[in-house]
Structure formats: C-alpha cells, structure tokens
Amino acid sequence: MSFYGKNRIPIPATKSYVALTVGLSLVITILFSPWRWSLPPFLLMVIAFWSVRNPHWMTMGSAMLLGILLDVVYNNTVGVSMLELLLVAYFMGRLRYRFEIYSFFQQSVIVFFIFFLSKAPSLLLIYLIQDIKFSWGFFLPSLLAGLCWFPLVMLMVFRLYRPVQDQLNTHTNL
Amino acid sequence: MKISHSPLFEKPSRSFSRLIIYVTVCLALFAVDTRAQYLNQSRAWVKNLLLPLETALISSQEYLSYSLRGLWDGLSMQRKIDSMHQEQLSLSNKVKELAVIKNEINQLRALHQLPARDNDPLMTAEVVARQYDGLSQKVLLSKGRNDGFRLGMAVISEAGLFGQISMLFERYAEVSQINHAGISIPVKVQGTTIHGVVYGLGEDSVEFRNFPQRYQVQVGDRLVTSGLDGLFYADIPVATITSIKPSVDNSGVLVTAEPLVDFSNTRFVATSLTNHQYGEWLDNLHIEQYERQPRKK
C-alpha cells in the first residue's frame, strides 16, 4: 500500500535504519520508564512494525534479546517482557502478508488485539511471583499502541519512500 | 476419487516450532531467575552496561523537566504579578474613593453637630512580670505610654475585668489587679438593678459592699461593671459571689466574691475597648453565657 501517493515509491530499509529506530525506541523506553503504564510501548511497536516490514532482520531471536534488555530496564524478572516481545514478533510475522493490505483502522485494531494477547501471558507470569491485583489499566498501553499505530507508521516509513523521479534517474544512470 | 493436497502449496510451519522453543527458553529463564536467582549476576552485568545510558538519559530528562518547570513558574509568576498589579490599582482607586467618602461623612457630621465616631483601637499587651508579695497584686505589661496606654485605663482579659493601669512607663505599664488592696470598682449584680462597689482586699477574693441591704443577693450571682464611674465600660464581668455572711456588728452582710479572671494564668490582656467592641470580642471568644439563678425562698 502506498503511504505517500503515486509520486513516491517504497525502497527497502537498510540495517542501519532498523538499528537506529530500535535504538531510539529503546532510549525513549528508558526515558519514560516511570510512566510506562500510561504510555504506548514504543519498543514493542517498533518491533511489530519491523516484524511486518522486514521480518528477516527483526526475528523472534532479536525480539528475545531486546526483551532481556527491557526486563533489565524495567527491573522485571527475566522472561516477562521477553515473552511479550516474542509473541508480538511471532504474531506480526505470521500476519505480515495480510497486514500490509489492511486499512490503517484495521491495522490499529489488529495491533491492539495482538498486544493485548501478548500482554496476558506476561501478566500471568508476574501474577505467579508477585501479589498483584488485576486492573484493566495493565492493558492501557495496548490500547494506546493501537491508537498511535498510524502516526508511528507514517513517521517510520517517511524515509522509506522516495520520489519516482529520483528512482527513474537512478535507473537512467545505471 | 481422492484428492490429495499438492505439496507445492504446503509450507511447513517452522516459525511455530521456533516459537515453542523460544517460549520454553523464556519460561526456563523465568524459572531460573525466580527460583534459583542464578541470573542476578548477569542482570547486574547488563544493568551496569546500560547504566551510563540510563543515567545520561534520566539526568537530561530531569534537567529538561526542571528547565520547563522553571520556565512555567516564571511565566505563572509574571502572570500573578500582573494580576496583583491590576488588583492593587483597583484597590488604590477604592481607597481614594473611601477617603473621599470619609471626608464627606466628617463634613456631614460637623454640619449636623454629631459626635465624632469612637475609633478606639483594640490594644493588646502581654503580661511580662507578676508581683505577688502578699501586699500587692500587680502585673507588668509589655506596652506603655508610647503604645497609647493611659493611666487609669481598664484592663480586660478574655474572662473579664483584670484590673486598672496604676503606673505608667514609656514602654511598660503596671496594672493593679481587681483584688489588689485599695482598688474599688462600681459594679452591679448582672440581670438586676442592684448596684454596689467591689473592693480589693489584697487576697484572692474581693468584697462586695455599698449595696442596698433591702435587696437580697445570693451565692452564684455574677457581678459586672456598672459603668457609673465613666472609667470602666458597663457589663464587663468582674466576679462571682461565693459567700454571704452576717457582718461582725450585725449591721448587714459581708459579701465575698471571687474574680472571674485567673490572674496567675492570664498571659494576654487588652484595654481601651468600647462596649460594642468588647461585646463582639466576647462573642468571638464563645464564653459561657451567664444566667442568674432563681432566688431561694
């Protein structure tokens, strides 16, 4: 699906761009870690985006490694965030062929449900080791992720589209 | 006829099996970290690795938030100053209007030959020293002539009449308590028309004399200032009658009363009150209202 009209065409993302976005989202996650229950999960959204867009570079293994970092940042028991990231990467990877042809509204709804489903096992793990009371507020980040999906995608794919003229010139030069 | 699926379109689901493996690894790590605490060292190592980044980010975030808060505080302070300035302008206009009105009222008073309004301020003072030597019951106040105190002024506490200024200095005033020997105060029995005089005896109690013997007083009656001398304002509580005995020469009765003021524990006193001000003052203090007991038959 064309995000920026017919005058722009998509180009493949570079590894450095993927690393940059993941690093930035990790920085934002660390920066706003005290308010993580009332903010969209930026790192998770970026992983979901790259799992759809470029699943060969954002594999379940890399999601697991980032999950370890997230567990350390959040001071969780190792495995809690890992499992969540892993499930997100898996589900988004499975849906990647259909996901890109959906409208943004459908994408947001799917993102919300996937994040919701991925959050549940990690909450169960936390419940096993800590005496926490259930609250629907735990799923607020999932809802916010669904709402912020469109702006995030527009922001991320901005650099992945180039004007058609540039592309033609490149071909001509070749 | 059997239709078999073409293997060309079947794709083995390798990702699911990989997911199962990864989930198992996750759960294993979780169990190890929860039960055996083996991963604490690794966590500490990763934490130390991330610590500089974390510290730098949190420091910059705090610096940014402090800067924004400072900026916001400055802006809100400026807004508040502006609003206060506006308020001050409006108040100064009101003060000018009030001054004009006051001037007009004074002119009208002069025109109609009305007495000037009594604007006696409420002057309070603190008891700084006490003099109880068996002969005199006097206290020293923290204010004197410079503060507007005058000789002979009535001194009042929250319970009632305290005494009278008997000696005046520049910055101090000496007050003779109502139980000081030689002090006499014109009083009346509250709620009646029985007038008399209370005399200080140099003791804890005072004596009620010079009242018409044909009227009967009783224990528990409250004595208040009558205001007949023009020095003490009327209706200031003074004492409560505690005993009534026949006099030595059987010519009458000896009435003893106990002052309402606790002299030894009173710290703040006031003077130069008008009746109206004193009434308001008493109302604000919520002093227990007095009702005269019915006479015994």
Contacts between the chains, C-beta under 8 A, distances in Angstrom:
chain1	res1	chain2	res2	distance
A	27	B	53	7.5
A	27	B	57	6.3
A	30	B	50	7.6
A	30	B	53	6.8
A	30	B	54	5.5
A	30	B	57	5.4
A	30	B	58	7.8
A	31	B	57	5.0
A	31	B	58	7.5
A	31	B	61	5.5
A	60	B	15	7.5
A	60	B	18	6.2
A	60	B	19	6.5
A	60	B	22	5.4
A	61	B	22	7.5
A	64	B	22	5.9
A	64	B	25	7.4
A	64	B	26	7.2
A	67	B	26	7.8
A	68	B	46	6.9
A	69	B	46	7.0
A	69	B	50	7.1
A	72	B	43	5.8
A	72	B	46	4.6
A	72	B	47	5.4
A	72	B	50	6.3
A	73	B	50	6.6
A	73	B	54	7.3
A	77	B	30	6.0
A	77	B	33	5.0
A	77	B	34	5.6
A	78	B	29	4.9
A	78	B	30	6.5
A	78	B	32	7.9
A	78	B	33	4.4
A	78	B	39	5.4
A	78	B	43	6.8
A	79	B	26	4.6
A	79	B	27	6.5
A	79	B	29	4.6
A	79	B	30	3.0
A	79	B	33	6.6
A	80	B	30	6.9
A	82	B	26	4.9
A	82	B	29	7.1
A	83	B	23	6.7
A	83	B	26	4.6
A	83	B	27	7.7
A	83	B	30	7.7
A	86	B	19	7.2
A	86	B	22	5.3
A	86	B	23	6.7
A	86	B	26	6.3
A	87	B	19	8.0
A	90	B	15	6.6
A	90	B	19	4.9
A	93	B	15	6.4
A	94	B	15	6.8
A	125	B	30	6.0
A	128	B	34	8.0
A	129	B	34	5.4
